[in-house]
Amino acid sequence: MEIAQIRYALAAAKFLNCTKAIKTLETDLGAALFHRAGKRVLLSNFDQRMLPQLQHIFNETQRA
């Protein structure tokens, strides 16, 4: 299990709601991560821009 998964699980457990956990993360970041369209979830512009940096951070932590 990765630290992000642990963090997400803890937030979901705290709120007993996955949607609230995501919204809390979005509030912390100050931007929407996803666009919700009915049952579909799409990446937001912010998430699309952040994804390469997040992937880099993740890769570096795995390498360390």
PQR file with spaces between the fields and no chain letter, atoms N, CA, C, O and H, PARSE charges and radii, in Angstrom:
ATOM       1  N    MET     1       0.850   -1.182    0.000 -0.4000 1.5000
ATOM       2  CA   MET     1       0.000    0.000    0.000 -0.0000 2.0000
ATOM       3  C    MET     1       0.891    1.239    0.000  0.5500 1.7000
ATOM       4  O    MET     1       1.917    1.277    0.679 -0.5500 1.4000
ATOM       5  N    GLU     2       0.497    2.223   -0.749 -0.4000 1.5000
ATOM       6  CA   GLU     2       1.263    3.452   -0.849 -0.0000 2.0000
ATOM       7  C    GLU     2       0.731    4.484    0.144  0.5500 1.7000
ATOM       8  O    GLU     2      -0.408    4.386    0.599 -0.5500 1.4000
ATOM       9  H    GLU     2      -0.336    2.191   -1.300  0.4000 1.0000
ATOM      10  N    ILE     3       1.556    5.466    0.477 -0.4000 1.5000
ATOM      11  CA   ILE     3       1.186    6.489    1.459 -0.0000 2.0000
ATOM      12  C    ILE     3      -0.062    7.244    1.019  0.5500 1.7000
ATOM      13  O    ILE     3      -0.898    7.590    1.854 -0.5500 1.4000
ATOM      14  H    ILE     3       2.482    5.546    0.107  0.4000 1.0000
ATOM      15  N    ALA     4      -0.201    7.503   -0.271 -0.4000 1.5000
ATOM      16  CA   ALA     4      -1.392    8.210   -0.760 -0.0000 2.0000
ATOM      17  C    ALA     4      -2.648    7.386   -0.517  0.5500 1.7000
ATOM      18  O    ALA     4      -3.698    7.930   -0.174 -0.5500 1.4000
ATOM      19  H    ALA     4       0.478    7.222   -0.949  0.4000 1.0000
ATOM      20  N    GLN     5      -2.540    6.089   -0.692 -0.4000 1.5000
ATOM      21  CA   GLN     5      -3.689    5.227   -0.454 -0.0000 2.0000
ATOM      22  C    GLN     5      -4.052    5.203    1.027  0.5500 1.7000
ATOM      23  O    GLN     5      -5.227    5.184    1.391 -0.5500 1.4000
ATOM      24  H    GLN     5      -1.687    5.647   -0.970  0.4000 1.0000
ATOM      25  N    ILE     6      -3.037    5.206    1.864 -0.4000 1.5000
ATOM      26  CA   ILE     6      -3.280    5.249    3.310 -0.0000 2.0000
ATOM      27  C    ILE     6      -3.954    6.560    3.680  0.5500 1.7000
ATOM      28  O    ILE     6      -4.928    6.576    4.433 -0.5500 1.4000
ATOM      29  H    ILE     6      -2.082    5.222    1.568  0.4000 1.0000
ATOM      30  N    ARG     7      -3.432    7.656    3.149 -0.4000 1.5000
ATOM      31  CA   ARG     7      -4.002    8.979    3.438 -0.0000 2.0000
ATOM      32  C    ARG     7      -5.457    9.047    2.985  0.5500 1.7000
ATOM      33  O    ARG     7      -6.313    9.555    3.709 -0.5500 1.4000
ATOM      34  H    ARG     7      -2.641    7.642    2.537  0.4000 1.0000
ATOM      35  N    TYR     8      -5.735    8.535    1.791 -0.4000 1.5000
ATOM      36  CA   TYR     8      -7.088    8.552    1.274 -0.0000 2.0000
ATOM      37  C    TYR     8      -8.005    7.675    2.131  0.5500 1.7000
ATOM      38  O    TYR     8      -9.134    8.064    2.430 -0.5500 1.4000
ATOM      39  H    TYR     8      -5.040    8.122    1.203  0.4000 1.0000
ATOM      40  N    ALA     9      -7.524    6.500    2.524 -0.4000 1.5000
ATOM      41  CA   ALA     9      -8.318    5.609    3.362 -0.0000 2.0000
ATOM      42  C    ALA     9      -8.641    6.251    4.702  0.5500 1.7000
ATOM      43  O    ALA     9      -9.760    6.128    5.201 -0.5500 1.4000
ATOM      44  H    ALA     9      -6.607    6.184    2.282  0.4000 1.0000
ATOM      45  N    LEU    10      -7.656    6.942    5.289 -0.4000 1.5000
ATOM      46  CA   LEU    10      -7.886    7.631    6.561 -0.0000 2.0000
ATOM      47  C    LEU    10      -8.917    8.743    6.416  0.5500 1.7000
ATOM      48  O    LEU    10      -9.777    8.916    7.280 -0.5500 1.4000
ATOM      49  H    LEU    10      -6.747    7.042    4.883  0.4000 1.0000
ATOM      50  N    ALA    11      -8.830    9.495    5.322 -0.4000 1.5000
ATOM      51  CA   ALA    11      -9.802   10.571    5.096 -0.0000 2.0000
ATOM      52  C    ALA    11     -11.190    9.995    4.868  0.5500 1.7000
ATOM      53  O    ALA    11     -12.167   10.520    5.401 -0.5500 1.4000
ATOM      54  H    ALA    11      -8.132    9.354    4.620  0.4000 1.0000
ATOM      55  N    ALA    12     -11.295    8.931    4.092 -0.4000 1.5000
ATOM      56  CA   ALA    12     -12.590    8.302    3.849 -0.0000 2.0000
ATOM      57  C    ALA    12     -13.173    7.749    5.153  0.5500 1.7000
ATOM      58  O    ALA    12     -14.378    7.845    5.386 -0.5500 1.4000
ATOM      59  H    ALA    12     -10.501    8.504    3.659  0.4000 1.0000
ATOM      60  N    ALA    13     -12.317    7.173    5.998 -0.4000 1.5000
ATOM      61  CA   ALA    13     -12.779    6.651    7.284 -0.0000 2.0000
ATOM      62  C    ALA    13     -13.233    7.773    8.203  0.5500 1.7000
ATOM      63  O    ALA    13     -14.213    7.631    8.934 -0.5500 1.4000
ATOM      64  H    ALA    13     -11.338    7.096    5.808  0.4000 1.0000
ATOM      65  N    LYS    14     -12.517    8.885    8.162 -0.4000 1.5000
ATOM      66  CA   LYS    14     -12.863   10.024    9.015 -0.0000 2.0000
ATOM      67  C    LYS    14     -14.250   10.557    8.666  0.5500 1.7000
ATOM      68  O    LYS    14     -15.053   10.852    9.551 -0.5500 1.4000
ATOM      69  H    LYS    14     -11.721    9.000    7.568  0.4000 1.0000
ATOM      70  N    PHE    15     -14.520   10.676    7.377 -0.4000 1.5000
ATOM      71  CA   PHE    15     -15.788   11.250    6.939 -0.0000 2.0000
ATOM      72  C    PHE    15     -16.847   10.190    6.642  0.5500 1.7000
ATOM      73  O    PHE    15     -18.021   10.511    6.456 -0.5500 1.4000
ATOM      74  H    PHE    15     -13.867   10.437    6.658  0.4000 1.0000
ATOM      75  N    LEU    16     -16.422    8.914    6.598 -0.4000 1.5000
ATOM      76  CA   LEU    16     -17.298    7.810    6.210 -0.0000 2.0000
ATOM      77  C    LEU    16     -17.960    8.092    4.863  0.5500 1.7000
ATOM      78  O    LEU    16     -19.116    7.741    4.623 -0.5500 1.4000
ATOM      79  H    LEU    16     -15.468    8.653    6.748  0.4000 1.0000
ATOM      80  N    ASN    17     -17.180    8.742    3.992 -0.4000 1.5000
ATOM      81  CA   ASN    17     -17.706    9.140    2.692 -0.0000 2.0000
ATOM      82  C    ASN    17     -16.538    9.456    1.773  0.5500 1.7000
ATOM      83  O    ASN    17     -15.735   10.336    2.081 -0.5500 1.4000
ATOM      84  H    ASN    17     -16.241    9.027    4.188  0.4000 1.0000
ATOM      85  N    CYS    18     -16.429    8.751    0.646 -0.4000 1.5000
ATOM      86  CA   CYS    18     -15.321    8.988   -0.289 -0.0000 2.0000
ATOM      87  C    CYS    18     -15.418   10.358   -0.947  0.5500 1.7000
ATOM      88  O    CYS    18     -14.402   11.016   -1.175 -0.5500 1.4000
ATOM      89  H    CYS    18     -17.082    8.036    0.396  0.4000 1.0000
ATOM      90  N    THR    19     -16.627   10.783   -1.249 -0.4000 1.5000
ATOM      91  CA   THR    19     -16.809   12.083   -1.888 -0.0000 2.0000
ATOM      92  C    THR    19     -16.308   13.201   -0.982  0.5500 1.7000
ATOM      93  O    THR    19     -15.640   14.125   -1.448 -0.5500 1.4000
ATOM      94  H    THR    19     -17.451   10.249   -1.064  0.4000 1.0000
ATOM      95  N    LYS    20     -16.624   13.126    0.306 -0.4000 1.5000
ATOM      96  CA   LYS    20     -16.149   14.147    1.248 -0.0000 2.0000
ATOM      97  C    LYS    20     -14.633   14.117    1.373  0.5500 1.7000
ATOM      98  O    LYS    20     -13.997   15.160    1.524 -0.5500 1.4000
ATOM      99  H    LYS    20     -17.166   12.376    0.685  0.4000 1.0000
ATOM     100  N    ALA    21     -14.057   12.923    1.312 -0.4000 1.5000
ATOM     101  CA   ALA    21     -12.597   12.812    1.388 -0.0000 2.0000
ATOM     102  C    ALA    21     -11.952   13.517    0.199  0.5500 1.7000
ATOM     103  O    ALA    21     -10.968   14.239    0.365 -0.5500 1.4000
ATOM     104  H    ALA    21     -14.574   12.076    1.190  0.4000 1.0000
ATOM     105  N    ILE    22     -12.498   13.312   -0.996 -0.4000 1.5000
ATOM     106  CA   ILE    22     -11.966   13.975   -2.192 -0.0000 2.0000
ATOM     107  C    ILE    22     -12.156   15.475   -2.093  0.5500 1.7000
ATOM     108  O    ILE    22     -11.241   16.242   -2.394 -0.5500 1.4000
ATOM     109  H    ILE    22     -13.297   12.726   -1.131  0.4000 1.0000
ATOM     110  N    LYS    23     -13.349   15.900   -1.668 -0.4000 1.5000
ATOM     111  CA   LYS    23     -13.613   17.337   -1.553 -0.0000 2.0000
ATOM     112  C    LYS    23     -12.691   17.994   -0.526  0.5500 1.7000
ATOM     113  O    LYS    23     -12.272   19.136   -0.713 -0.5500 1.4000
ATOM     114  H    LYS    23     -14.092   15.277   -1.423  0.4000 1.0000
ATOM     115  N    THR    24     -12.375   17.285    0.549 -0.4000 1.5000
ATOM     116  CA   THR    24     -11.439   17.811    1.543 -0.0000 2.0000
ATOM     117  C    THR    24     -10.060   17.979    0.931  0.5500 1.7000
ATOM     118  O    THR    24      -9.402   18.995    1.159 -0.5500 1.4000
ATOM     119  H    THR    24     -12.715   16.357    0.701  0.4000 1.0000
ATOM     120  N    LEU    25      -9.618   17.007    0.166 -0.4000 1.5000
ATOM     121  CA   LEU    25      -8.325   17.106   -0.510 -0.0000 2.0000
ATOM     122  C    LEU    25      -8.331   18.278   -1.480  0.5500 1.7000
ATOM     123  O    LEU    25      -7.355   19.024   -1.553 -0.5500 1.4000
ATOM     124  H    LEU    25     -10.152   16.182   -0.019  0.4000 1.0000
ATOM     125  N    GLU    26      -9.416   18.449   -2.224 -0.4000 1.5000
ATOM     126  CA   GLU    26      -9.521   19.563   -3.158 -0.0000 2.0000
ATOM     127  C    GLU    26      -9.491   20.901   -2.427  0.5500 1.7000
ATOM     128  O    GLU    26      -8.883   21.857   -2.908 -0.5500 1.4000
ATOM     129  H    GLU    26     -10.209   17.843   -2.164  0.4000 1.0000
ATOM     130  N    THR    27     -10.137   20.975   -1.278 -0.4000 1.5000
ATOM     131  CA   THR    27     -10.106   22.198   -0.474 -0.0000 2.0000
ATOM     132  C    THR    27      -8.693   22.489   -0.004  0.5500 1.7000
ATOM     133  O    THR    27      -8.238   23.631   -0.062 -0.5500 1.4000
ATOM     134  H    THR    27     -10.631   20.199   -0.887  0.4000 1.0000
ATOM     135  N    ASP    28      -7.993   21.454    0.465 -0.4000 1.5000
ATOM     136  CA   ASP    28      -6.610   21.617    0.909 -0.0000 2.0000
ATOM     137  C    ASP    28      -5.723   22.137   -0.221  0.5500 1.7000
ATOM     138  O    ASP    28      -4.844   22.969    0.003 -0.5500 1.4000
ATOM     139  H    ASP    28      -8.363   20.526    0.512  0.4000 1.0000
ATOM     140  N    LEU    29      -5.959   21.641   -1.434 -0.4000 1.5000
ATOM     141  CA   LEU    29      -5.150   22.049   -2.586 -0.0000 2.0000
ATOM     142  C    LEU    29      -5.611   23.369   -3.192  0.5500 1.7000
ATOM     143  O    LEU    29      -4.859   24.016   -3.921 -0.5500 1.4000
ATOM     144  H    LEU    29      -6.673   20.965   -1.616  0.4000 1.0000
ATOM     145  N    GLY    30      -6.838   23.768   -2.896 -0.4000 1.5000
ATOM     146  CA   GLY    30      -7.370   25.009   -3.438 -0.0000 2.0000
ATOM     147  C    GLY    30      -7.801   24.902   -4.889  0.5500 1.7000
ATOM     148  O    GLY    30      -7.895   25.912   -5.587 -0.5500 1.4000
ATOM     149  H    GLY    30      -7.449   23.242   -2.304  0.4000 1.0000
ATOM     150  N    ALA    31      -8.064   23.686   -5.350 -0.4000 1.5000
ATOM     151  CA   ALA    31      -8.487   23.481   -6.735 -0.0000 2.0000
ATOM     152  C    ALA    31      -9.209   22.142   -6.857  0.5500 1.7000
ATOM     153  O    ALA    31      -8.957   21.203   -6.103 -0.5500 1.4000
ATOM     154  H    ALA    31      -7.988   22.866   -4.783  0.4000 1.0000
ATOM     155  N    ALA    32     -10.112   22.087   -7.827 -0.4000 1.5000
ATOM     156  CA   ALA    32     -10.814   20.834   -8.103 -0.0000 2.0000
ATOM     157  C    ALA    32      -9.864   19.858   -8.786  0.5500 1.7000
ATOM     158  O    ALA    32      -9.096   20.246   -9.665 -0.5500 1.4000
ATOM     159  H    ALA    32     -10.317   22.850   -8.440  0.4000 1.0000
ATOM     160  N    LEU    33      -9.917   18.613   -8.387 -0.4000 1.5000
ATOM     161  CA   LEU    33      -9.105   17.573   -9.021 -0.0000 2.0000
ATOM     162  C    LEU    33      -9.885   16.859  -10.117  0.5500 1.7000
ATOM     163  O    LEU    33      -9.312   16.382  -11.096 -0.5500 1.4000
ATOM     164  H    LEU    33     -10.542   18.298   -7.673  0.4000 1.0000
ATOM     165  N    PHE    34     -11.189   16.794   -9.939 -0.4000 1.5000
ATOM     166  CA   PHE    34     -12.019   16.047  -10.870 -0.0000 2.0000
ATOM     167  C    PHE    34     -13.251   16.858  -11.233  0.5500 1.7000
ATOM     168  O    PHE    34     -13.720   17.697  -10.464 -0.5500 1.4000
ATOM     169  H    PHE    34     -11.655   17.182   -9.143  0.4000 1.0000
ATOM     170  N    HIS    35     -13.761   16.583  -12.427 -0.4000 1.5000
ATOM     171  CA   HIS    35     -15.070   17.087  -12.841 -0.0000 2.0000
ATOM     172  C    HIS    35     -15.997   15.888  -12.798  0.5500 1.7000
ATOM     173  O    HIS    35     -15.677   14.825  -13.331 -0.5500 1.4000
ATOM     174  H    HIS    35     -13.380   15.901  -13.052  0.4000 1.0000
ATOM     175  N    ARG    36     -17.125   16.058  -12.174 -0.4000 1.5000
ATOM     176  CA   ARG    36     -18.079   14.966  -12.072 -0.0000 2.0000
ATOM     177  C    ARG    36     -19.185   15.200  -13.087  0.5500 1.7000
ATOM     178  O    ARG    36     -19.831   16.247  -13.086 -0.5500 1.4000
ATOM     179  H    ARG    36     -17.384   16.921  -11.740  0.4000 1.0000
ATOM     180  N    ALA    37     -19.393   14.232  -13.942 -0.4000 1.5000
ATOM     181  CA   ALA    37     -20.436   14.306  -14.965 -0.0000 2.0000
ATOM     182  C    ALA    37     -21.299   13.055  -14.831  0.5500 1.7000
ATOM     183  O    ALA    37     -21.041   12.033  -15.467 -0.5500 1.4000
ATOM     184  H    ALA    37     -18.868   13.381  -13.943  0.4000 1.0000
ATOM     185  N    GLY    38     -22.315   13.154  -14.000 -0.4000 1.5000
ATOM     186  CA   GLY    38     -23.135   11.976  -13.725 -0.0000 2.0000
ATOM     187  C    GLY    38     -22.303   10.937  -13.012  0.5500 1.7000
ATOM     188  O    GLY    38     -21.762   11.202  -11.939 -0.5500 1.4000
ATOM     189  H    GLY    38     -22.525   13.984  -13.483  0.4000 1.0000
ATOM     190  N    LYS    39     -22.195    9.761  -13.591 -0.4000 1.5000
ATOM     191  CA   LYS    39     -21.397    8.682  -12.988 -0.0000 2.0000
ATOM     192  C    LYS    39     -19.952    8.723  -13.446  0.5500 1.7000
ATOM     193  O    LYS    39     -19.124    7.959  -12.951 -0.5500 1.4000
ATOM     194  H    LYS    39     -22.634    9.545  -14.463  0.4000 1.0000
ATOM     195  N    ARG    40     -19.640    9.600  -14.380 -0.4000 1.5000
ATOM     196  CA   ARG    40     -18.270    9.711  -14.894 -0.0000 2.0000
ATOM     197  C    ARG    40     -17.464   10.710  -14.082  0.5500 1.7000
ATOM     198  O    ARG    40     -17.998   11.700  -13.581 -0.5500 1.4000
ATOM     199  H    ARG    40     -20.314   10.220  -14.783  0.4000 1.0000
ATOM     200  N    VAL    41     -16.182   10.440  -13.961 -0.4000 1.5000
ATOM     201  CA   VAL    41     -15.254   11.354  -13.299 -0.0000 2.0000
ATOM     202  C    VAL    41     -14.137   11.654  -14.292  0.5500 1.7000
ATOM     203  O    VAL    41     -13.510   10.740  -14.828 -0.5500 1.4000
ATOM     204  H    VAL    41     -15.748    9.637  -14.368  0.4000 1.0000
ATOM     205  N    LEU    42     -13.894   12.938  -14.533 -0.4000 1.5000
ATOM     206  CA   LEU    42     -12.864   13.377  -15.473 -0.0000 2.0000
ATOM     207  C    LEU    42     -11.830   14.201  -14.736  0.5500 1.7000
ATOM     208  O    LEU    42     -12.144   14.839  -13.731 -0.5500 1.4000
ATOM     209  H    LEU    42     -14.403   13.681  -14.098  0.4000 1.0000
ATOM     210  N    LEU    43     -10.594   14.194  -15.227 -0.4000 1.5000
ATOM     211  CA   LEU    43      -9.542   15.015  -14.625 -0.0000 2.0000
ATOM     212  C    LEU    43      -9.820   16.489  -14.895  0.5500 1.7000
ATOM     213  O    LEU    43     -10.238   16.861  -15.992 -0.5500 1.4000
ATOM     214  H    LEU    43     -10.339   13.676  -16.044  0.4000 1.0000
ATOM     215  N    SER    44      -9.589   17.313  -13.899 -0.4000 1.5000
ATOM     216  CA   SER    44      -9.714   18.761  -14.080 -0.0000 2.0000
ATOM     217  C    SER    44      -8.457   19.289  -14.764  0.5500 1.7000
ATOM     218  O    SER    44      -7.470   18.567  -14.905 -0.5500 1.4000
ATOM     219  H    SER    44      -9.250   17.011  -13.008  0.4000 1.0000
ATOM     220  N    ASN    45      -8.499   20.541  -15.184 -0.4000 1.5000
ATOM     221  CA   ASN    45      -7.308   21.179  -15.771 -0.0000 2.0000
ATOM     222  C    ASN    45      -6.165   21.192  -14.764  0.5500 1.7000
ATOM     223  O    ASN    45      -5.013   20.944  -15.120 -0.5500 1.4000
ATOM     224  H    ASN    45      -9.301   21.127  -15.069  0.4000 1.0000
ATOM     225  N    PHE    46      -6.486   21.482  -13.507 -0.4000 1.5000
ATOM     226  CA   PHE    46      -5.472   21.498  -12.451 -0.0000 2.0000
ATOM     227  C    PHE    46      -4.819   20.126  -12.330  0.5500 1.7000
ATOM     228  O    PHE    46      -3.594   20.018  -12.264 -0.5500 1.4000
ATOM     229  H    PHE    46      -7.422   21.684  -13.217  0.4000 1.0000
ATOM     230  N    ASP    47      -5.633   19.089  -12.300 -0.4000 1.5000
ATOM     231  CA   ASP    47      -5.111   17.737  -12.151 -0.0000 2.0000
ATOM     232  C    ASP    47      -4.264   17.345  -13.357  0.5500 1.7000
ATOM     233  O    ASP    47      -3.232   16.692  -13.200 -0.5500 1.4000
ATOM     234  H    ASP    47      -6.628   19.177  -12.354  0.4000 1.0000
ATOM     235  N    GLN    48      -4.685   17.731  -14.544 -0.4000 1.5000
ATOM     236  CA   GLN    48      -3.910   17.427  -15.743 -0.0000 2.0000
ATOM     237  C    GLN    48      -2.540   18.099  -15.695  0.5500 1.7000
ATOM     238  O    GLN    48      -1.540   17.515  -16.114 -0.5500 1.4000
ATOM     239  H    GLN    48      -5.523   18.262  -14.671  0.4000 1.0000
ATOM     240  N    ARG    49      -2.498   19.341  -15.177 -0.4000 1.5000
ATOM     241  CA   ARG    49      -1.214   20.053  -15.070 -0.0000 2.0000
ATOM     242  C    ARG    49      -0.345   19.466  -13.963  0.5500 1.7000
ATOM     243  O    ARG    49       0.878   19.421  -14.101 -0.5500 1.4000
ATOM     244  H    ARG    49      -3.310   19.816  -14.836  0.4000 1.0000
ATOM     245  N    MET    50      -0.948   19.024  -12.885 -0.4000 1.5000
ATOM     246  CA   MET    50      -0.209   18.515  -11.737 -0.0000 2.0000
ATOM     247  C    MET    50       0.251   17.076  -11.914  0.5500 1.7000
ATOM     248  O    MET    50       1.220   16.657  -11.280 -0.5500 1.4000
ATOM     249  H    MET    50      -1.941   19.061  -12.773  0.4000 1.0000
ATOM     250  N    LEU    51      -0.420   16.322  -12.755 -0.4000 1.5000
ATOM     251  CA   LEU    51      -0.126   14.903  -12.886 -0.0000 2.0000
ATOM     252  C    LEU    51       1.340   14.601  -13.184  0.5500 1.7000
ATOM     253  O    LEU    51       1.894   13.701  -12.553 -0.5500 1.4000
ATOM     254  H    LEU    51      -1.207   16.662  -13.269  0.4000 1.0000
ATOM     255  N    PRO    52       2.006   15.305  -14.118 -0.5600 1.5000
ATOM     256  CA   PRO    52       3.427   15.011  -14.352  0.2800 2.0000
ATOM     257  C    PRO    52       4.302   15.265  -13.119  0.5500 1.7000
ATOM     258  O    PRO    52       5.219   14.492  -12.844 -0.5500 1.4000
ATOM     259  N    GLN    53       4.026   16.333  -12.382 -0.4000 1.5000
ATOM     260  CA   GLN    53       4.810   16.620  -11.175 -0.0000 2.0000
ATOM     261  C    GLN    53       4.554   15.571  -10.098  0.5500 1.7000
ATOM     262  O    GLN    53       5.479   15.118   -9.426 -0.5500 1.4000
ATOM     263  H    GLN    53       3.281   16.961  -12.606  0.4000 1.0000
ATOM     264  N    LEU    54       3.293   15.194   -9.944 -0.4000 1.5000
ATOM     265  CA   LEU    54       2.961   14.174   -8.955 -0.0000 2.0000
ATOM     266  C    LEU    54       3.586   12.835   -9.318  0.5500 1.7000
ATOM     267  O    LEU    54       4.059   12.110   -8.442 -0.5500 1.4000
ATOM     268  H    LEU    54       2.541   15.563  -10.491  0.4000 1.0000
ATOM     269  N    GLN    55       3.589   12.509  -10.590 -0.4000 1.5000
ATOM     270  CA   GLN    55       4.205   11.259  -11.036 -0.0000 2.0000
ATOM     271  C    GLN    55       5.706   11.283  -10.763  0.5500 1.7000
ATOM     272  O    GLN    55       6.286   10.275  -10.359 -0.5500 1.4000
ATOM     273  H    GLN    55       3.206   13.098  -11.301  0.4000 1.0000
ATOM     274  N    HIS    56       6.330   12.439  -10.986 -0.4000 1.5000
ATOM     275  CA   HIS    56       7.761   12.587  -10.725 -0.0000 2.0000
ATOM     276  C    HIS    56       8.058   12.393   -9.235  0.5500 1.7000
ATOM     277  O    HIS    56       8.985   11.669   -8.871 -0.5500 1.4000
ATOM     278  H    HIS    56       5.859   13.258  -11.314  0.4000 1.0000
ATOM     279  N    ILE    57       7.278   13.035   -8.390 -0.4000 1.5000
ATOM     280  CA   ILE    57       7.460   12.895   -6.942 -0.0000 2.0000
ATOM     281  C    ILE    57       7.298   11.435   -6.538  0.5500 1.7000
ATOM     282  O    ILE    57       8.095   10.897   -5.769 -0.5500 1.4000
ATOM     283  H    ILE    57       6.525   13.623   -8.686  0.4000 1.0000
ATOM     284  N    PHE    58       6.268   10.813   -7.061 -0.4000 1.5000
ATOM     285  CA   PHE    58       6.021    9.405   -6.748 -0.0000 2.0000
ATOM     286  C    PHE    58       7.196    8.525   -7.182  0.5500 1.7000
ATOM     287  O    PHE    58       7.662    7.671   -6.427 -0.5500 1.4000
ATOM     288  H    PHE    58       5.621   11.250   -7.686  0.4000 1.0000
ATOM     289  N    ASN    59       7.660    8.749   -8.402 -0.4000 1.5000
ATOM     290  CA   ASN    59       8.781    7.961   -8.917 -0.0000 2.0000
ATOM     291  C    ASN    59      10.028    8.135   -8.064  0.5500 1.7000
ATOM     292  O    ASN    59      10.737    7.165   -7.795 -0.5500 1.4000
ATOM     293  H    ASN    59       7.281    9.443   -9.014  0.4000 1.0000
ATOM     294  N    GLU    60      10.301    9.355   -7.638 -0.4000 1.5000
ATOM     295  CA   GLU    60      11.480    9.633   -6.817 -0.0000 2.0000
ATOM     296  C    GLU    60      11.377    8.959   -5.450  0.5500 1.7000
ATOM     297  O    GLU    60      12.371    8.451   -4.931 -0.5500 1.4000
ATOM     298  H    GLU    60       9.725   10.143   -7.856  0.4000 1.0000
ATOM     299  N    THR    61      10.181    8.954   -4.867 -0.4000 1.5000
ATOM     300  CA   THR    61      10.019    8.299   -3.567 -0.0000 2.0000
ATOM     301  C    THR    61      10.192    6.799   -3.707  0.5500 1.7000
ATOM     302  O    THR    61      10.745    6.152   -2.818 -0.5500 1.4000
ATOM     303  H    THR    61       9.373    9.367   -5.289  0.4000 1.0000
ATOM     304  N    GLN    62       9.726    6.240   -4.815 -0.4000 1.5000
ATOM     305  CA   GLN    62       9.882    4.809   -5.044 -0.0000 2.0000
ATOM     306  C    GLN    62      11.355    4.454   -5.263  0.5500 1.7000
ATOM     307  O    GLN    62      11.832    3.412   -4.813 -0.5500 1.4000
ATOM     308  H    GLN    62       9.277    6.766   -5.537  0.4000 1.0000
ATOM     309  N    ARG    63      12.061    5.341   -5.961 -0.4000 1.5000
ATOM     310  CA   ARG    63      13.484    5.124   -6.220 -0.0000 2.0000
ATOM     311  C    ARG    63      14.297    5.202   -4.932  0.5500 1.7000
ATOM     312  O    ARG    63      15.253    4.449   -4.745 -0.5500 1.4000
ATOM     313  H    ARG    63      11.674    6.187   -6.327  0.4000 1.0000
ATOM     314  N    ALA    64      13.911    6.117   -4.046 -0.4000 1.5000
ATOM     315  CA   ALA    64      14.631    6.290   -2.773 -0.0000 2.0000
ATOM     316  C    ALA    64      14.409    5.070   -1.894  0.5500 1.7000
ATOM     317  O    ALA    64      14.927    5.010   -0.778 -0.5500 1.4000
ATOM     318  H    ALA    64      13.134    6.728   -4.198  0.4000 1.0000
